[in-house]
């Protein structure tokens, strides 16, 4: 196992990059600590797979360094980095049995056969492959093949890290949750550094202790699932994490009030002061649908909104609301009365985030 450190790392597929827009990975510094379970989360095209391939050695970065512990590995090929990688689609030998597929990485480094049998049995048991060990891989389902591919990555206990590049894409939805839990159990059992690439926030939060959220080639926040939800560091994180995502309102000071478009917002003096101090034209307030107070009757500091729609999801409902010219979403629990045509909204200060040039700014104490 190893600590993986990225120092001033950047990568462009262009031979002559002219600016940040030409970089798939913009300059970053990041540390994956030994033995951690991490997720690399973001939309398609944000640079996740590029970054993973740089770590594994399949791609050499344009700039910066990749270090395993204290050694620079930029020039080392994948086989010399002692990395196991599990790809989106299964990488196995169809003509071999499941046992021989799992044994191959061990035999490739001249592991004694008794140790091979012991380790294969252990991994097969964890992934529930034991009944299939004598079966040819070509006769397996897509789900089973990917489990074998994952097992090939897990079977060696001397690897620096295991990298997973969207490994559950071909897995039946009913089995995804079970396999995510299996990977979590494997990590807890063997304490191997794992980095799991995905665009699915549920996969990331189920598997990882900490999540690196990528956007436009940068890690815009690195934190626990709870930190990403409660205090998103960037507007993209607020939008991308949560279902539905965070509400953002463009705001400014107009006279004595904080306004968003034509709407005067009822906010505390501390929020108003923070908005007034922002030296940018790009200032937003963010609040999650879960944290908007929705009242059926007028309340102090309440803002009247029109209800556009209500979606009943069983234990809660999602309301789509119109506050002046602003569209918002709010979550209402099943035991709460849902207004019919209009509602009165409050934004509690403790749940409001202030964003200047897309990044979160802490509210100063009065």
Secondary structure, 3 states (H helix, E strand, C coil): CCCEEEEEEEECCCCCCCCHHHCCEEEEEEEECCCCEEEEECCCCCCHHHHHHHHHCCCCCCEEEEEECCEECCCCCHHHHCEEEECCCCCCCCCCEHHHHHHHHHHCCCCCHHHHHHHHHHHHHHCCCHHHCCCEHHHCCHHHHHHHHHHHHHCCCCCCEEEEECCCCCCCHHHHHHHHHHHHHHHHHHCCCEEEEECCHHHHHHHCCEEEEEECCEEEEEECHHHHHHCCCEHHHHHHCCCCCCEEEECEEECCEEEECCEEECCCHHHHHHHHHCCCCCEEEEECHHHEEEECCCCCCCEEEEEEEEEECCCEEEEEEEECCEEEEEEEECCCCCCCCEEEEEECHHHCEEEECCEEECCCCC
